Amino acid sequence: MNNNDKKILIAYFSWGGNTKIIAEKIQDKVDSDIFRIEPATPYPKNYNEAVYNAKKQHEENIHPELKENIDISNYDTIFVGTPAWWFTMAPPVMTFLGNNNFEGKTIIPFITHGGGGGYKISDDMEKLAKGSKVLPPLVVFGGGDINYDKEITLWLEKFVIK
């Protein structure tokens, strides 16, 4: 599908796999590169331990070091995917946004959640990615339901696919 010849990146963090599913589905529909945001120290595989670590990072405003970063200077549009954790984006996504220059870039958020919705994650992204334009997010419960493919296509048509 045509994306107006803009260079597009999909950057996402996924602990349980739901955000990864959505990232890959977007990549199926949009000509783009993809980058998985990973903390240098992985979250525990145990759900309760991962929740505890994420809550502590949120409360202490810790933005964990990343395993690697990607040069975003050649990208015009960047999809940023995150699970909703503790009423905002996952801490590794905060690190990614804070460590890169988003001046003049368009950010298109996609958010997965377990029942809380998208909160004000788009606003939080705008604060960290100074000088960027943040578009309305796609907000998906879990990994999406039976209609998520159509939902993603309709959302993409608003911003990317012509």
N, C-alpha and C positions, 0 to 999 in steps of 0.2 A: 504494500500500500504506500502511496505517496506521502511523504512527510515534509514536503517543501524544501528538500535538499539541505536541511539543517542537520548538523551532526548531533546525534542523540546518545545519551548514556542513561542506563538504568543502574542505579546504585541502591543496594538494599541490605538490610540486616534481617536475619531470620534465625530465631532460636529453635522453634518447634517445627518449622517447615512451611507454615501458612504464608508468610510473606514471600518466601522463595517461589511458591506455586504461582502467586499473582505476578511476581516479577517475570517469571518465565512465560506466562500467558501474555503479558504486555509485549515481551520480546518477540513472540510468535506473530504479533500483529504490527509491530513497528520496526523498521530497519534501525537497529541500534547496537551498541556495545553493552555489555553487562558487567557489573563489578559487585562482588559480594563484600560487604563491610564486615570485618571480623575483628574482635578485640584480640590483642596480643595474648592475653590470658583468657581462654575460653570460659564461658559460663558453665557451671556444673550441669551434667545431663539430668540430674535429679531435679524435678520441677520445683519442689519446695526450697531447695538450696539456691536454685537460679532466681526464684522470686525474692528470697532474702537478700542475695547479692545485688539484684537490681534495685530493690527498695533502699538499701544502704547507699548505693551510688546516687540515687535520686535525692535522698535526704541530705547527703553531704555534697551535692552538686559536683560529683566526680565524673569526668569525661575520660573514660579509660583509653589508654594507648591502643592504637590499632596495629594489627599484624602487618598491614601494608596500606599504602594510600595509592591513589591514582591521580595522574595529572589531568585536571578537568579543563585546562586552558583551551583545548581545541573543541570543546562541546558548547553548543548553543543552548540546548535544552537538556535538563537532567531530571529524570524521574527519581524521586527519593522515597524508598519504601521502608516502613518501620512497623513493628507491632506497637500498639498503645500499651505502655507500661507506666504505671503510677501516674496516670492522668497526662502523660506527655509521651514523646518519642523515646525509644530505647537509648541509653547512654552512648553506645558506640556511634549512633547516628548523630548525636550531638557533637561528638569528636570529629566526625567526618565533615560536618557543616562548619565547625569552628576552625578546622585545619586547612580549609581551601578558600580561594578567592572566588566568590560568586557574583562579583560586580558585573552587571549587565546580562546575567544569565536568567533563564526561565526555569523555575523549579516546579515540577508537577508531583505533589505528594500522593502516595498511596499508603493506606493505613489498614492494618488488620487488627482485630480486637476480639476479646472474649465476652463482650456484652456491654462495654462502656462507651462504645462509639469512638468518634475521632477527636473528642475533647477540643482543645485549641492548638492542636499540633501544628497546623498550618501557620498560625500566628507565631508559635515558638520557632518554627523553621525560619520564618522571615527575620526574626530578631537575630538568629545566629548567622544566617547567610546574608550579610549586609549587602545592599545594593542589588539584590535579586528581585525578580518578580515571581511571587508564589501564587500559583493558580489553585482553584478549588480542588480538594482531594477526592480520590476514590476511597470510600470507607467500606471495608468488607468484614463481615462477621466470620471469624475463623479463616478457613481456606476458601470460602465462598460456597454458595448453595448451587442448586441445579441450574440456576439462571445466571451464574456469575460470568460466563463467557460473553453472553449478550450484554450484560451490564458493563463489562470492561469495554466492549466495542462501542457502545453508546457514549460512554465517558470519553474515550479516545477521540471519537468523532468531533467532540466539542473543541478539542485543542490541537490535535495532531494530524489525524487522518482526514484528508480532503477527498 
